[in-house]
Amino acid sequence: MVSQECSEFDVAVIGMAGRFPKAKNIQQYWDNLCRGVNSTHFASKEELQSTIEDLQHTENFVNASIPLEGVDQFDAEFFQMSPADAVLMDPQIRLLLQTSWLTLEDGGYDSFNYAGSIGNFCSMGTGDYLQLLIEHDPILANQNTLQTRILNEKDFLATQISYKLNLKGPAMTVQTACSSSLLAVHLACQSLISEECDMALAGGAQIDATQSLGYFYTPGSIMSPDGYCRAFDKQAQGTVQGNGVGMVLLKKLSNALRDGDRVYAVIKGTAANNDGADKMAYTAPSVDSQRDVILEALSVSDIDASTVGLIEAHGTGTPIGDPVEMTALTEAYRQFTDATQYCAIGSVKTNIGHLDAASGIASMIKAVLCVYHGQLAPSLNYSEPNPALQIEQSPFYVCDQQRAWQTEGHPRRAGISSFGVGGTNVHALIEQPPTGAATSHEQPCYLVPLSAKSEKALEEQKRQLREALQDDPDLSLADVQYTLLHGRRSFEHKFSVICESKVQLLRQLTAEQGTNSVSNTRSPLVFMFPGQGSQYANMALELYQHNTVFKNSLDSCCFLADQYISGSLKDYLYADKIDQLSQTDITQLAVFAIEYSLSQLWLSYGVSPDVVVGHSLGEFIAACLAQVISLEDAVKLIYHRSRLMSTMPTGQMISVNAPLTQIEQLLCSGVVIAAQNSPRHIVLAAEEQQMAQQVQILSSQAVNYKLLNTSHAFHSPMMMPMLEDFKKHLDSVVFSEPSLPFYSTLTGQLIDGKTLCDSQYWLDQIVNPVLFSQSIEAISEDLDKPFYLEVGPGGALTSFCKAITSQVQRAVSSLPKTDALYGDVEGILSALEKLWHAGVHLRKPQHTDEEIGGIVSLPGTAFQTRSFWVRKSKKAGQSNFVQHDSLQDIMALGALQDNQVQSLKVGVELSFDESEHDKSAIIEVLEQAQNAFAETINALMPSSKVKLDMLVESHSMAVQNFADQVEDKLDSTITLTDRETKSDYVAPKTNTEKRLVQLWQAVLGYQPASMNDDFFSVGGDSLTATTLLAKVTKEFDVALSFEDVAQAQTVDELAKLIDLKLWLKNDTSDDNELVSADEADEVFEI
């Protein structure tokens, strides 16, 4: 492979998702393309009889369709949409919502936690579903016409998706008929190149909401007479209507490479133009315009046409379209090469039909897959070339079978064409992505997390992951770990396992062996850095051997430390000088190096602290991480600090298991409190003789203590002599304001930057007690349910923290001792697992070559879909009747002889004069005439009984308001879905609550509504609130505002507000009875 240069105009395809006929995802789509699957369905006589009678007897009816399964299915709860709104929403928008989410997941991004802006360029087909709404249930369609418009019209397509997915870049609905979705790709590329956004979604959907089983063929039309699309074939006569949805995620190639994104293909250039008026008709194609757009794309791409190996053509298989397209392609390529039949050409329309607005994205995804996999997928229904194409003299040949894509030293390159009715032409050129250097991702074990919005969805995620692991033997566990940790949004239902192999993972997934939790809280994270005394031989050795980030960080620290000490710090950690690790001047450097390297390892996992706190020496690592001092200065200061300490007079330290108040009463002269680690863990320091006396007193009082393995009495006045020398070194260092909240163990509180940057602070820190207990208490008071992570060897601070906070499950250590049951890597992953379950946010780490794993395609969110489809109301679906002036009109039209008239409706209309009082007698005569008419007709037609239309319409002066009729009918006939909300069900009790629940259910479309249900959590919005408020005003005769709903939110609170307003209304009227004291107390519970 020749080297590939990255142009500033190159755009990477980093994510894809789609649903196509007979393919629920991109993997199945590719499999179908390679196997040459024709997705056309030919309806049987039985199927046609069950829908429209006698359709199969019509000569020009073609019983061919290319349906998409499950177009009625949607996960409304996932997108916080009410069932009522889900029924109203066009299924094309629903499917694009789900597909957009899956596309972002495939690219490895959570749009709610992405720092940049994401654009959205999409298209959709004709809004058949709105027609169904109006025809099947006009009352539902007109309940809130603005809401119906927003949920169906193309104007709101892109912004609906951007709103639901938190996309903050440009949002544009693109509509140019058949070329819409490829034009969306073109516009997305332009937006990225001009830096309007950092990433962009592009794609489209086409769904035939009528779900027709065929179509009427008209000679000369675009539709095929036999249900087959034969692009470029001699027998090509048209195409078939298809259904599908597709979306791609795009990013500038330079940024994608910087961020370590998986790249499917590179878009080298795109172009768009229009035919204008220089053609036979509005719907006719233009050779000149198609040629020009191809040439422009080649020019923009700076690609030699002789290196393009595939053209994914518009390829409708029409007698006019195919020759025009082939002529345009040949004219364009002949400006570069005279070679013949070196470039494959095909059309995905032979597989899945013409997807109209989504046809361009279907072609795009096919071409990207061909480039990515190095395979040419076959174009179907091809046996002999259309002579009008003169394909033998062109640069192209029809690829009618799957084959490996071979090139001669250049990247695989493909062109994609999409031409819209009306003349908007689009062409794009793509090539295979640059190949990066292969990296090793081996480590002893891996963390595999899964999460979902419900327990059922989580079980489905497990099943999908099992299948993915079984289907792809080359899937790397490192990639699985990275993708699921950093490429997925974390939801409340969580499951995780730590495994050593795929075999073990499959066994754990099958046997439900793992950690489960349910939590939707987000916890702030505290990094705790321990001090001297936490060290042990070979600490973090396994991490050094298997984690590149840790190794490189430790090597950097050792390189800096080696400038000051005799020998190499690494020898004291892992080699022949390990027995000298306890020397103060070595210990502090070693502990610092390990803790700093651990902090960098955690950052590489996307674990960033919200707060830092350090125990004695640990404050230097905290200061380094908070950018108060540089790594170089930190190593220098620790060396001189430890060196000076080691020259101080020797002393002793003991830990005492007793309350501070008790210890203070027993303190001997010269013994000081060196640390308050927890309410019952106090450290004392003194010279040896004074400590001996102190120990005797403690023993006499049966107070437990332990002699610590230290050489000096740290954090005591015995360190005073070193301060003057150490200050000189402090004054040579530049201090900066902390980038993170810094809780001081000198003051026991959050410290300000000015104090932290003063050298006096770091002098006082040496001779004063460590107030760790007070610092943790302050953090627990200031933060909401923080989680504590000990970033250092051992677990002393973790134990202290649990004792201080009484939260056993909210503190964890990073690095187990050597006698632990598992190794260092598993210890880190175990801690990471606890953080993830506790709701600690894992940001996507900045890409480096040291990363373990990368983004791969794994099954995305398992949407828990239900059917949301408009049903025919009782008055809908009746046969259409044409009005005639008289029965003789029908005879004159000759319609009876042609058997076109299938039924008649004959009636009489009367207008009563005011002088006529005996109206009941007239009605009796009408009824008798009606019955006599039926008897007479039945005598003439004994085999087909007459059915009387019993609907009697009347017009009154005091007619009920039509809007009220609509509301009453809607509330009584609306179909409600079963309750699937997260809150526990609480039944209504009072009359107000019961009446309000009925209105709530009618507007939001589910039952039963609970008193605790939150209006916005179940999918309510401002427009839905408008409908609800109108019903409430009518039902209770009280005025409410949207702000009232926004503040009350639940059924319970809204009912209380209604009762309050009713009470106030009654209280201001002298004619109304006062509310009783008991009732008033109940009302004012609000």
C-alpha angles and dihedrals in degrees: 000000000000118000116270122220118216112230122203086237096054116113123199126218101221103164139027138179135165150148120223136168109301090358124095093184144010093271092057090044091056092045091052092048093051093047092048096240115183107209097197114127118207109205117229124229089255092055092049093047090053091058116028120008120234093005092126090056092062108101097215095046114110112202093210128118137154105217130188115224121237100012088152093056121101139155099229095168093056090059093040092245124148118241089242092056091044090058090049096047120096108252089230090065091045093053092045089053093054093040092050090053091050091047091056089048091050088053090049099246136127106206091204091060100035115116096206131064124268121207125210125210116171146147140200139197131250114317098244090153093065088055089052090050092053094044099042101037114007092170092058091044092052099041090098109002094189091054090048091051094048092050095048115025122093091232090075099039101099096037092049090057093043090052095049094044099038094242109168102182126087113314114203133169107213119203122175098134114245095004095050101108096043088048086053088057090049092051092045090054091050090050092051094046091050088047095239087137140008097227133009138202117216131179147084150231137229121190126168099216091191088063090212119192094218146336143243112262120222118190111249094021126121092254122096118244093220105032097257127112108213104183113198091355125130090242095048110140105155147305140273129242111257136189131219150113131231138173137180131199114223135194134167107274094233090055093044091054090046091051095045094242121169105248120208096183142336121245102218096184146336135202138188135189142150134241094231115194098314097106141074098265143350093264096042121105123237124224093201096051094046091049091048095051091050091050091048092052091049090050094048090047093049088222128147106235090220089070095055108105102181138036115194095201132204082241106171092167094233124145091241103032100053097051092046092051094046092048091050093048093047093048091050096047094043087069087067108030145012093206118123132221098353097123123069119227130193146148128229088208087081087064106037106009129238111325094190106204090016097044094095095054091046089055092044094053091047092052092046090052091050091051093044097048097036092235132120111222117215125255107225138227093031123137109139129015121251104255090218089066095060084208094167090067094044130085089250142083128185110251101221098166137040114265141162113268108236123187134185103240098305130097120271107267133189138182124215124201130194122174122188130212103256093042110277105143126191131185129180133186122208136177138190116278124259113271116241129207114277114248132198115244100182121139132150096258144357140218116232113190128184128183138176142170093253139025091245092053090049091055089051090051090054091050092049092049091050090053092047092052091049094046096049114046091178094061109125119224089215089059091045090052094048095045096049094042099044107016100054136066112243116238132190100262105070137181129175142170135190110218141171099209144012089253090057091044092052090049092050093047091050097044094043090240107159146074120299129190141161117212135134097184124111114221126207111233127229121199110210117195117199124213138222114326096048093088126109136172117285092005112180092001092140091051090051089053098046111024117071095194092054093044095050092047093049091047089053092051092047091049090054093044093048089067089069108033137060109261126350124317087221089064090057090050103043112359145051097319096055091114089066094056092106093065107113095230090053099035097059093048091047094049091047092050093049094046095045090049091048090052090053090048090053091049089053088057090054092254109139125173123239090197135017131207130173134199109225104297087020090072089071091059089045090051091048092050090047089052093243090128133013123251091248093052092044092055091046093050094046092050093053092040093053093041092053092044091053089058093055121100112280121256144161138250130199133187115225126203101215141090118281093242092057093047093049089058091053100044116128124217112280094019115113136188105254100178141008101205099165137344090278102027113080126166121213127197133195144129114288101263093047091048091051089057091047092052091054092054093048091050092049089054093046091242113156117235140163129210109234122224097244133126097212143035098252122193091027137103087266086081094057097098092063097055099085094054093042091052089062090059092044090054090056092060127086113228123200135196110274116259090207134045104272120205111201123220087200094062099019090229143083104288128216122238095244093059092044091053093052114098089220089070091060091047094050089048090065099055102031129078122271107247096198095145092054092047093054091046090053092049092049089051096047100042131056110244098328123197118224123217120188107217102197145053119311129004107263096120090046090056092047091048093052090051092049098046100029085223102126094175097049102068130062138172124231103211123041122210119259091262092059120121093245140037131261096266093050089046091055092046091047090054090045089051091054091048091051094049091047091059099253108159115244109203121204104264123233109265119256134164087250095068119126105227134342143223116303132169110272129161109286132216112331098228114212097221131188132184114273110177134138113256126210112263118224091263095042127088097037117144115271113254125204117215119235130187091229143347088260089065089065091051091049093053092057089227093134093059091051091053089236095128110076101170142010132215115199124179147148131239121207130189113201118222117223090241092060108090103163096074094147091065091053091051091051090053090049091052092050091049090049093054093044090052091053093049092051094049092046089054089056093043107032093163095056116045119214115246113213117219101234094190108116117189124199134182120216133186091233096050117170114253109269093228089056090050090052093050094046093049093045094050092050099044106032114122111233124204122224118273114269103163125132099234120090115258116259116180122226116252112178125064091249092052093049093049092046092049090056091054092044092053093047093052099041096036104230138096147253099022114205127220088239097051112124113226095221096040091059092052105274120150139171095284093046088049089055090057092046093048092051090054093045091051091051095044099045102021092232129123118238130175133212088253088060091056092044091054099038096038097162128077089240096054093042091052090052090050091051091050090049093051091047090051092049091047092051092043092059093053119083090202094059127081118251119251113253120251092250092051091048091053090052092049094050093054083096 
